[in-house]
Amino acid sequence: MKTATAFAPAHITGLFTVEGHRCPEMRGSRGVGVSLGKGVHTTVYAEKSPRWKTQFRLNGRPAEAEVSKATVEEFKPFAPPHEVTVDHRVEVPIGAGYGSSGAGALSLALALNEALNAGLSSAEAAQLAHVAEVKCGTGLGTVLAETCGGLGLRVRAGAPGIGLCRRLPASRGKVVSIYWKPLSTRSFLKDPLVLKKISREGNRLLHRFMEKPTVEGFLSCSREFADRISLFTGTPMQEFMKKLEGEGFPLFTVNMFGWALFTLVTPEQLPELLSCLHSPKFLGGRVLVADIDGEGARLLG
């Protein structure tokens, strides 16, 4: 039996555009987001078999793992049949704009490539993860961003090796996020009115961000993007952000897509912010703190 393990960082997108194409490798998004030091660790156990057989575990429990199944399907032309067990360990909330499905697919693709001796380059393996996620409707630019790592600016849409992501300097090294509940990315990516707003506002704000590609510019443009597309107007999250601003903390904005907020802070700012978030005035969401991942997805061990 062959075993391989890979890690892909979680990723929070702040603003983006949708770039359509009939070919899934070319389909994707341009945008800006940040990759986290927390993400998905995936271990693959593979043994040659007369026919393909797969099973999936998520944090130790059997799981359906739709995007992971699709990723294995994309690999089948590149290797003989195997019996494969996939063990995902997910360190972030699922379905709330942390890129967990993309990170699961990407870490799986890297580990599968190694365990199956498929002979693909890392970029080629990552392309299969991108195709799987696009076909499943759970994301567009996440795999590209998680391959890049850091504060990433996706300047050309598409899968890794086709799209282009630039890692930008990040003056603040900590990501602080507050999570309430999941939200379906698929439902947004199928709504033509939402897509029209995203295209219009995303293009305008990306142009503005590229004139000042800083952490402050990222948070400001992302917040305006969330406000302009009006997905969270009138929700408790909007009130929560106003309370935080009233306390004088760095600007928070919304995970795309999730009932979750995030900001970037320096290590010196972190203790005071966490003290505030754990006070009775702000209780109600799960607080997640992570470093910024500076490497992107990779094989481990």
N, C-alpha and C positions, 0 to 999 in steps of 0.2 A: 504493500500500500504506500502511495506517495502522499505526503502532507505538505501544504504550503500555507503561509499566513501573510496577509497584507492589511494595511491600514489606509483608510481614506478619511480626510478631515470632514467634519460637518461644515456647512457653508450657509451663511445668511446673505441673501440678496437684498439690497436696499432700493435699487431702481433698475429697470431693464426695458428693453424693447423686444417684441416678438418678430423673428425673421423667418418667414415661411419659405418652404421649398418642398418639392415633391419627393426629393431624396432625403431620407432621415439623417444621413451623415452630414448633409448641408443645412438641415433645419436646425434652428436654435435661437439664441438670443444674444444681444449685446447688453452690457450692463456693468454694474459695480457691486461688489460684495466682499465679505470677509470670511476667510476660512479659519476654523477653530482648532485648537489643540486637542479637543475632544471630537470623536467621530465614530466610525465603525471599524472594528477589528473583525476580519473574516478569516476563518481557517477552513480549508478544503481538504477532505480526505477522499482520495480517488484510487480506485482499483479497476483494472481492465475487466470487462464483463461481456458476455454475448450480446447484451442489449443495454441501452441507457436506462438507468434507474437513479432517481434523485430524491433526496429528502433534505428538509431545511429546518434549522433550529434558530430561534430568535431569543437571545438571552436565556438559553438553556431549555426553551420550550418548543415543541413542534409548531411550525408556522406555515402558512400558505405562501408568503413571499412572492407576490406576483412579478415584481421587477427582477428578482433573482432568478425565477424560473425562466423569464424571457432572456436573461443574460446567458444562462446555460444553453438555451435553444440557439442563440447566435453562435455559440462555440462549436456546436455539433459538426459543422462541415470541416473543422480544423483538427479533429482528433477521432480515433476509433471509439466505439462505445465503452463507457465506464459506469461503474456504480459510484455515485458521488454523494457525499454528505457535506452539507454546507452549514457552518456554525457561525452565525453573526452575533457579535457582542456590540450592542448599540449604547452609546454613552450620552445621547441627547434625546429629547422628546421626539416622538414619531408623528409626522403629519402636521407639523406646525411651523414650516418654513425654515427648518434647519438642514435641509438637503439630505435627510437620512436615506431616502430611497436611492438617490444618486450615489451617495457614499457606499451604500451596501452593494450596488451594482458594480461600482468601480473597484472596490477592494476585492470583490468576488472575481472580477475579470482578471485582475493581476494575479490572484492566487490560483485561479483555474489555469491560466496560461502556463504557470510554473508546474502545477501538479499534473496536468495532462501532457506536458512536453509539446504544447501546440506550436511552439516556434515563432510566435508573433512578437513583434517589438512591444514595448510598454505602450506606445502611442496606438498601435493597432489593436491591442487588447482593450485599451480605454475607449476606442471607437465603438467596439461592440457593446460596451456598457452604455454609451451615449445612445446608440440605436435602440437598445432595449428600453431605456427610460422614455425616449421620445415616442416609441410605439405604444407604451403603456399610458402615456399622457400625464406622467407625474413630474415632469420637468423638461427644461429646454437647454439651459446653459450650465446646469449644476455640475455635470461631470467635467466639462472643460474647466470650470472655476476650481474644482477640487483637485484637478491634475496640477494646476498652477500653484495653488496655495497663496497665503498672505492676503493683503488687501489687493484684490484682483480686478483689473479693468479689462472686460471682454470687448475687444475692439473689432473683432470679426466673428460672426456667428458660425457655428458648426462644431463637429466632434473634435476632440484633440487631434492635432496633426493637420486639421483643416481649418478650424477656427483658430483665433489668436487671442491669448490672454496675457496681459502685462502685469507683473507684480510691482506695486507701488510702495514707496516708503510709508511706514505707519508710525507716527510719532507717539501713539498711545498703544501700549502693549496688551491691554486686557479688554476682553469682550464681556459685558454684563448684559444678561437677558432675563426677562420675566415672562414666564409661560403660563397660559391658562388652559387652553384646550386645542385639539386639532381643528384643521380647516382643510377642505379638499382643494388641492391645486388643480385637479382635473376639471372641476366645475368652472373655475375662472378661465382656464385656457380654452374652454369651449363656448364661452359667452361672447358673441360678436361685439356687443356694446362695450364690454370691459376691454376687449382686445383693441378696439378703436381708441379708447382713452389711453391705454397703455402705450400704444404706438405714438400718439400725438405728444403726450407728456413725457414719455421716456426719451424720445429723440431730442426734445427741447432741453430737458434737464441734463442729459448726457453731454450735450454740447457745452452747457454751462459748466458742468463738472470738469471737463477736460481743459477748460481755461484755468482752473484752479484745482488741480488734482491732489487735494490734501484730505486728511481725516475730517477736518471741520467742513470742508466742501462736500465730502461724501455724506456726512450726517445731515447737513442742511438740505442738499438736493434730494436725499432719500425721504426726508420728512415732508418736503413739498410734494414729492411724487405721491406719497401715501395720502396726503390731503387732497390733491388734485383728482386722483382717480376715485375718491369718495367711497372707498370700500369700508371704511371704519368710522365714518362720520356718525356721531351720536352713540357710539358704543362706549362701554366702560373703559376701554383702552384709551380713548381720546381724553377722558377725564383724568385718567391715571397720569398721562403724559403732562397734562396741565399742572397737576399737583407737583410733579417732579420739577418742572420748570420753575414753579413758585418757590421751591426750596433751593434754587440756584444751581442745580446739577447739570452736567453736560446734556445736550439735546438727545432725547430718545426718539426713535422712530419704529416703524412696524416691520416685522419679518414678512417677506413676500414668499408664500402666503401662510399666515397663521395667526391665531389669537396669542400673539407674543410680541414683545417689544425688545429693542436692544440699543446699546450705545457702546462707545469705545472710551476707555479712561486710562489714565496713567496709574501705575502701582500706588503712587502717593494719594491719588483721589479715591482709590478703592475702599479703604476702611470706612470713611465717612458715608459714602454712598450705600454700602452694605448695611451699616448701622441704621440708616434711614429706611431702607427697604424692608428690614426686619422689625421695624417699629409697628405698633398697632394701626397707625394711620395708613400704612401701605400694605398690610397683610392681604393675601388673597391669591397670589400667584406663586409659582415655583421659581426661585431665583437660581440662575445658572451662571457660573463664572468660568471663563476659559482664557488661556493664552491665545494669541494669534499664531496659527500654524504657518511656519515659514518654508516648508519643504514641499507640500503637496503629497498626493497619494504615493505609496511606496510598498515594496515587499519588506517583510520583517524577517529577521533571523536568516 
